């Protein structure tokens, strides 16, 4: 608790700014209807796939204790809908996000969901531990991401899994450039300033590193999206080596990427190049780092991590011997 009190003193000024931004411009924009989302997750096979993505070697179970750390306006409600047999807790520093989540909780009678206005760094004050932690798009906005990740590690069960997403460095070069542009002009968060920014972005040169994202990503099509992407007073991005260093310092270890292919040299445009054999000789982390540099388009890192003291391994299936003959495939209907 002494560490937390000391951290609060250093953190409060920066946190107040972040709270103000997300209270004024909640992101993602609030939604009132999750009927379609609920329907998609009625498929028990989809729930099994999601479970075994995190724990391939474990027997499927539904009664998980789940923390959604930085639950935004609807993420905690979505998890409560997709995992009706689990107990879900959502925390967020934004009162506006908590209010929107509470409205969804009432609308869908989510008795398996608790919501608290609480910073990620103070999650230990709940006095709870969790089988699964979901922390996506949050850690990179904290004043001290390492402190926040340590706090999450402390409430993760020894055999638990954490679903983490942080910004990637190289694919966000255009975003970083425009963030610096906005800082130099002193652009604030008023409606008028954001409207002027949106109009100005229409003049962005087509070869600018951000130009492609403006057309592809819905994040830039709303005031909240622009405020989050370009006017956020506090965010950072990570290269693969920086991310691996962070999780190791926090007593965690890498298990897998949510989407593996973008990091693998045997997938996509690199697969048939003269460098394929050289890349294959590198340790996995070095392969991921090299492929990130070559592709240059990875915007965010989404991964699953474990505690470094987790007993045994929930390793990916091994097809070297004949044990794979006992695996049971999971069939999914088209969603």
Secondary structure, 3 states (H helix, E strand, C coil): CHHHHHHHHHHHHHHHHHHHHHHHCCCCCCCCCCHHHHHHCCCHHHHHHHHHHHCCCCCCCCCCEEEEECCCCCHHHHHHHHCCCCEEEEEECCHHHHHHHHHHHHHCCCCCEEEEECCHHHHHHHCCCEEEEEEECCHHHCCCHHHHHHHHHHCEEEEEEEEEEEEECHHHHHHHHHHHHHHHHCCCCCHHHHHHHHHHHCCCCCCCCCHHHHHHCHHHCCHHHHHHHHCCCCCCCECHHHHHHHHHHCCEEEEEECCCHHHCCCCHHHCCCCCHHHHHCCCHHHHHHHHHHHHCCCCEEEEEEEECCCCCCCCCCCCCCCHHHHCCCCCCCCC
